[in-house]
């Protein structure tokens, strides 16, 4: 059984991984910066929403 802590760390690790892979490797051949800018805008919204959910459920 996966605990909530491991699930949260896994999700944050996944966000970090795609933050590196998508703009620097997948979008590397895109001649315009708009692809990376759009990705980072969406990524930031997902990251902020994720942190809001984590902190809202924090018990301590």
C-alpha positions in Angstrom: 0.0 0.0 0.0 1.4 3.4 -1.0 1.2 6.0 1.7 0.0 9.5 1.0 3.5 10.8 1.7 5.1 8.7 -1.1 2.3 9.6 -3.4 2.8 13.3 -2.8 6.6 13.0 -3.2 6.1 11.0 -6.4 3.7 13.6 -7.8 6.2 16.5 -7.0 9.0 14.4 -8.5 7.0 13.9 -11.7 6.3 17.6 -11.9 10.0 18.3 -11.5 10.9 15.7 -14.2 8.5 17.1 -16.8 9.6 20.7 -15.9 13.1 19.6 -17.1 12.2 17.2 -19.9 9.4 19.0 -21.8 11.0 22.4 -22.4 14.6 21.4 -22.8 14.3 18.2 -24.8 10.8 17.8 -26.3 10.4 21.5 -27.3 14.1 21.9 -28.1 13.5 22.0 -31.9 10.6 24.5 -31.7 12.0 27.7 -33.2 9.8 30.0 -31.1 9.8 30.4 -27.4 6.0 30.4 -27.2 5.8 26.6 -26.8 8.0 26.6 -23.6 6.2 29.7 -22.3 2.8 28.1 -22.7 4.1 24.9 -21.1 5.5 26.7 -18.1 2.3 28.7 -17.6 0.3 25.5 -17.5 2.9 23.8 -15.4 2.9 26.6 -12.8 -0.9 26.5 -12.5 -0.8 22.7 -11.9 2.1 23.1 -9.4 0.3 25.8 -7.4 -2.9 23.8 -7.4 -1.0 20.8 -6.2 0.6 22.7 -3.4 -2.8 24.2 -2.4 -4.2 20.7 -2.1 -1.3 19.4 -0.1 -1.4 22.3 2.3 -5.1 22.2 2.6 -5.0 18.5 3.7 -2.0 19.0 6.0 -2.5 17.7 9.5 0.1 18.4 12.1 
